[in-house]
Amino acid sequence: MLPATAQTDIDAIMMTKNNFCVGAMYGYSSWKNYWEGTLKRENLNLGTVSTQMVSVMGNYGVSNKLNILFGVPYISTKASAGTLHGQKGIQDGSLWVKYMPLERTIGKGDLSVYGIAGVSIPLSNYVADFLPLAIGLRSKTFSLRAMGDYQVGKFFVTASGTYTFRSNIKIDRDAYYTTEMHYTNEVSMPDVLSFNVRTGYRQPNLIAEVFLDNMITQGGFDITRNNMPFPSNQMNATRLGVYVKHELSVVHGLSIIANGNYVVAGRNMGQATSVNGGFFYIIDCNKKKPVSSSLKK
């Protein structure tokens, strides 16, 4: 178990019982080139498409082995060329339950196993059928993730796999074409399978890691030539990234986070470069002793 600051649903860190970690993140992502099916190209009518995100996130330790996490993002989009107007608004609220059923020493290291379940729902009436400038897809989701972490000394490897079920959505037109004509405003959304591997250095006041993740849509179709993307497109992406978390000594319980990633391969996706940064603070709801910032396995 790893009590520390700024836990997420994708890492192998648990919030200590009755501690509440809350914070804000800012993110910026942009792309000029994108994949139209497997064809990599640019579109002068879009120029550079950029997205900004401000998110409030939190994590409460129900116990040392059970955490509840949430996130609420505000998104704005923009294209540097053409006539399409960017969109902005509150996107989808997310809630996860994170459980660690197993923790034991194996060989020279410590193995921990996690199960994570999550849901998300749209929190505003944004338009999904306006890609690539829509702020989301408006699909309600339910995800299940299995994750394992092995740490030897201060070095670790974490691997996880996630399956996300997505509900159908409704769009503001009565007919649309995918690979065939559909005379309805309801769009069947394919599920998503994703994998994540991260490795790096972990100690009480510093985590530094590199990661690789891969998202594979379970169905969908390619963007047709010179057409706009559609919510039920097959959207695949492989990303490489780095992540750093540092707990400040000047303010006990306060951490800063920074990460960045780059899409190295994709299908019906922009080749985006993304950077994020934020801060998180632990509130000890026990009110009996100072917040522990130690990482222990």
C-alpha positions in Angstrom: 0.0 0.0 0.0 1.2 3.5 -0.9 -0.3 6.3 1.1 0.7 9.6 -0.6 -0.6 12.6 -2.4 -2.3 13.1 -5.7 -3.5 9.6 -6.4 -5.3 8.8 -9.7 -7.3 6.0 -11.0 -4.4 4.7 -13.1 -1.6 4.6 -10.6 -0.7 2.1 -7.8 -1.0 4.6 -4.9 -3.7 4.5 -2.2 -4.9 7.3 0.0 -4.6 6.6 3.7 -7.9 6.0 5.6 -9.9 9.1 6.4 -7.6 11.4 4.3 -9.0 13.5 1.5 -6.8 14.6 -1.3 -8.2 17.4 -3.5 -6.7 19.6 -6.2 -6.9 21.2 -9.6 -5.2 20.4 -12.9 -4.7 22.5 -16.0 -4.0 20.9 -19.4 -3.2 22.0 -22.9 -3.3 19.8 -26.0 -2.8 20.6 -29.7 -2.4 18.9 -33.0 -2.0 19.9 -36.7 -1.6 16.5 -38.3 -4.2 13.7 -37.9 -5.1 10.3 -39.2 -8.0 10.0 -41.5 -8.3 6.2 -41.2 -4.7 5.2 -41.6 -3.8 8.2 -43.9 -1.9 10.8 -42.0 -2.6 14.3 -43.2 -3.3 17.9 -42.3 -6.3 20.1 -43.0 -5.8 23.8 -43.9 -9.4 24.5 -43.0 -8.6 23.6 -39.4 -5.0 24.6 -38.9 -4.0 23.7 -35.4 -6.7 22.3 -33.2 -6.1 23.0 -29.5 -7.9 22.0 -26.3 -7.6 23.5 -22.8 -8.8 21.7 -19.7 -9.3 22.8 -16.1 -10.3 20.0 -13.8 -11.1 19.5 -10.1 -10.2 16.1 -8.8 -10.3 14.4 -5.4 -9.7 11.1 -3.6 -11.0 9.9 -0.3 -9.6 7.0 1.7 -12.5 5.0 3.0 -9.8 2.6 4.2 -6.2 1.9 3.4 -7.4 -0.6 0.8 -10.5 1.2 -0.6 -10.5 4.7 -2.2 -13.2 6.7 -3.9 -12.0 9.2 -6.6 -13.8 11.9 -8.6 -13.1 14.3 -11.4 -15.0 17.2 -13.1 -13.4 18.9 -16.1 -14.1 22.2 -17.9 -13.1 22.0 -21.6 -12.6 24.6 -24.3 -11.6 23.9 -27.9 -10.3 26.1 -30.8 -9.2 25.8 -34.4 -6.6 28.3 -35.6 -8.0 28.4 -39.2 -11.3 28.1 -41.0 -14.8 29.1 -39.9 -15.6 26.4 -37.2 -16.1 27.9 -33.8 -14.6 26.3 -30.8 -16.8 24.9 -28.0 -16.5 25.2 -24.2 -18.3 23.9 -21.1 -18.3 21.3 -18.3 -17.7 17.9 -19.8 -18.3 14.6 -18.1 -18.2 13.9 -14.3 -16.3 10.8 -13.3 -16.4 8.6 -10.2 -14.1 5.6 -9.5 -13.9 3.0 -6.7 -10.3 1.7 -6.3 -9.7 -1.5 -4.2 -6.4 -3.2 -3.3 -7.2 -6.9 -2.5 -3.7 -8.2 -2.4 -0.3 -6.9 -1.2 2.6 -9.2 -0.5 6.4 -9.6 -0.7 7.6 -11.7 -3.6 11.4 -12.1 -4.1 13.2 -8.8 -3.6 10.1 -6.7 -4.2 6.5 -6.0 -3.2 3.6 -6.9 -5.4 0.2 -5.3 -5.1 -3.0 -5.9 -7.1 -5.8 -3.5 -7.7 -9.3 -3.5 -9.1 -10.9 -0.3 -10.3 -14.5 0.4 -11.4 -15.6 3.7 -12.8 -18.6 5.6 -14.3 -18.9 8.8 -16.1 -21.9 10.9 -17.2 -22.2 14.2 -19.2 -22.7 17.2 -16.9 -23.8 19.7 -19.5 -25.8 19.6 -22.7 -22.9 20.0 -25.0 -23.0 19.0 -28.7 -21.1 15.7 -29.4 -21.7 15.7 -33.2 -19.2 18.6 -33.8 -15.8 16.8 -34.0 -13.0 17.7 -33.8 -14.2 20.7 -31.8 -16.7 18.9 -29.6 -15.7 18.9 -25.9 -16.8 15.2 -25.5 -18.9 12.4 -26.9 -21.9 12.6 -24.4 -21.8 8.8 -23.9 -22.3 7.4 -20.4 -19.6 5.0 -19.6 -18.8 2.1 -17.2 -15.2 0.9 -16.9 -13.4 -2.0 -15.3 -9.7 -2.1 -14.7 -7.3 -4.7 -13.4 -3.9 -3.4 -12.3 -0.7 -4.8 -10.9 2.4 -3.1 -9.4 5.8 -4.5 -8.5 8.3 -2.4 -6.6 11.9 -3.2 -5.8 13.5 -0.6 -3.6 12.6 2.7 -5.1 11.9 1.4 -8.6 8.6 0.1 -9.9 6.6 -1.2 -12.8 2.8 -0.9 -13.1 0.7 -2.5 -15.7 -3.1 -2.3 -16.2 -5.8 -3.2 -18.7 -9.2 -1.4 -18.9 -12.5 -2.2 -20.7 -14.9 0.7 -21.0 -18.6 0.1 -21.9 -20.2 3.1 -23.7 -23.9 3.9 -24.0 -25.5 5.0 -27.2 -25.9 8.8 -27.8 -28.4 11.0 -29.6 -27.4 13.7 -32.0 -29.2 16.7 -33.5 -30.1 15.1 -36.9 -32.6 12.5 -38.0 -30.3 10.6 -40.4 -26.6 10.0 -40.8 -24.2 7.9 -42.8 -21.5 5.6 -41.5 -20.8 2.7 -43.8 -24.6 2.7 -44.5 -27.5 5.0 -44.0 -29.1 5.3 -40.6 -32.6 6.9 -40.4 -32.4 7.7 -36.7 -30.9 10.2 -34.3 -29.4 7.5 -32.1 -25.8 6.5 -32.5 -24.4 3.2 -31.4 -21.1 3.8 -29.6 -18.3 1.1 -29.7 -16.7 0.1 -26.5 -13.0 0.8 -25.8 -10.2 -1.4 -24.7 -7.0 0.2 -23.3 -3.7 -0.8 -21.8 -1.2 1.2 -19.7 2.4 0.4 -18.6 4.4 2.8 -16.4 7.8 2.5 -14.8 10.1 4.8 -12.8 11.3 6.0 -9.5 9.1 6.3 -6.3 10.0 7.6 -2.9 8.1 9.6 -0.2 8.4 13.0 -1.7 9.1 12.3 -5.4 7.6 10.1 -8.1 9.1 10.2 -11.6 7.9 7.8 -14.3 7.6 7.2 -18.0 4.5 5.5 -19.5 3.0 4.0 -22.6 -0.7 3.5 -23.2 -2.7 2.2 -26.0 -6.4 2.8 -26.7 -8.3 0.5 -29.1 -11.9 1.2 -30.0 -13.9 -2.1 -30.4 -15.6 -1.3 -33.6 -16.6 1.9 -35.5 -15.5 3.1 -38.9 -13.0 5.3 -40.5 -13.4 9.0 -41.3 -14.3 9.2 -45.0 -12.1 11.3 -47.3 -12.3 15.1 -46.5 -15.2 14.6 -44.1 -15.6 15.6 -40.4 -15.0 12.9 -37.7 -18.1 11.3 -36.3 -18.7 10.2 -32.6 -18.8 6.4 -33.5 -15.5 6.5 -35.5 -12.9 3.9 -34.7 -10.5 6.0 -32.6 -7.2 4.3 -31.7 -4.1 6.0 -30.2 -0.7 5.0 -28.8 0.9 7.6 -26.5 4.3 8.0 -24.8 4.6 10.2 -21.8 6.3 11.3 -18.6 4.9 12.1 -15.2 6.4 13.8 -12.1 5.0 14.4 -8.7 6.8 16.3 -5.9 5.6 16.8 -2.4 6.7 20.3 -1.1 8.5 20.5 2.2 7.4 24.1 2.9 3.7 23.2 3.1 3.0 19.8 4.6 0.6 17.7 2.4 0.9 19.9 -0.7 2.1 18.4 -3.9 2.7 19.6 -7.4 2.2 17.4 -10.5 3.4 17.8 -14.1 3.1 15.4 -17.0 3.3 15.4 -20.8 2.5 13.0 -23.6 2.7 12.6 -27.4 0.6 10.4 -29.7 3.1 8.3 -31.6 0.5 6.3 -33.6 -3.2 6.6 -34.2 -6.3 6.0 -36.3 -9.0 8.7 -36.8 -7.2 10.8 -34.2 -5.1 13.9 -34.0 -1.3 13.5 -33.4 -1.5 15.5 -30.2 1.1 16.9 -27.9 -0.3 17.4 -24.4 1.0 19.0 -21.2 -0.6 19.1 -17.8 0.2 20.6 -14.4 -1.5 21.1 -11.1 -1.5 20.9 -7.3 -3.1 18.7 -4.7 -3.5 19.0 -0.9 -4.3 16.4 1.7 -6.8 17.1 4.4 -6.6 14.8 7.4 -10.2 14.0 8.4 -9.0 12.2 11.5 -7.7 15.4 13.1 -5.6 13.3 15.4 -2.2 13.4 13.8 -0.3 15.1 10.9 -0.9 13.8 7.4 1.6 11.0 6.6 3.5 11.6 3.4 5.4 8.4 3.5 5.2 5.8 0.7 5.3 2.3 2.1 4.9 -1.0 0.4 
